[in-house]
Amino acid sequence: MRFSDRTVVVTGAASGIGAAATALFAREGAVVFASDIDVESGKKLAEETEGDVRFVRCDVCDPAAIEALMDRAAEETGGIDTLLNNAGAGGARESIEEIGPDAWDRTMDLLLRSVAMGIRYAVPHMKGRPSTKKGGASIVNISSVAAVGPGYSPTTYAVAKAGVLHLTKCAATDLAQHGIRVNAVQPGFINTNIFTASLDIPDELKTQAKAMIAQMSSNAQPVARGGEPIDIAEAVAYLASDAAGFVTGTSLIVDGGITLGPRHSWDPEEGGAFEALIALEEQVKQAQQTA
């Protein structure tokens, strides 16, 4: 029960990583304020999850709604011990030579400004909490492997998630004086609705598409299975717990190894440059022996 007597706020809680994290925190003793714009799924989550889960509708693109969420959590429980800034979506898909300013701003508001404002409005309720004396008061931000380089997502999403990483470091330095730790998690390809939601296909086909994405992702990295929301939730829980009391301003990559290198670096069937050199060496030796 790592989170007994603690208050946790989770944004984007109605599905995927947010739902998995909500269930984990609640199961381990926290009072969880689960927020989302999906009211039906959010209420169902609160009703069916073991523990104390309280759903609050919150559009993280509206700073006033974020402030109201944090105020409500503090009013009902006396403060906030952990904030998980998780809400997000795929955002604008256009390349940099095509995207318009409005689409750019909407994506940044959803993926980056919401994280900044989540921190801004949670911190007044985190100062002086008992957990700060145990190393447990913490903020965890969901970034992405897209933050480390191109090729994992659309451009605007990648830039926003890179911003989340730098914001995490800056916030960690700002908030150290209050005993508040700030860290990030960078998921790889996780089997959630974020991919199918961005596809222009009928809803009845999205379940099939999700299964296809899961199969594709299981072949995309050294760990030969698709990532699941619980994989990220476990990483979040570690960073939020007292076990990570000496950890701040850093990011934990949870990606099955997809960022380790190109496929030939880990797939023996692909072969790499080094293996090609070894093979060439053997060919030269054989040629010398037959000469």
Secondary structure, DSSP 8 states (H G I E B T S, - for coil): -TTTT-EEEESS-SSHHHHHHHHHHHHTT-EEEEEES-HHHHHHHHHHSSSEEEEEE--TT-HHHHHHHHHHHHHHHSS-SEEEE----------TTT--HHHHHHHHIIIIIHHHHHHHHHGGGTTT-GGGGTT--EEEEE--GGGGSTTSS-HHHHHHHHHHHHHHHHHHHHHGGGT-EEEEEEE-SB-SHHHHTTS-S-GGGHHHHHHHHHHHHHTSSSS-S-B-HHHHHHHHHHHHSGGGTT--S-EEEESTTTTS--GGGT-TTT--HHHHHHHHHHHHHHHHHH-
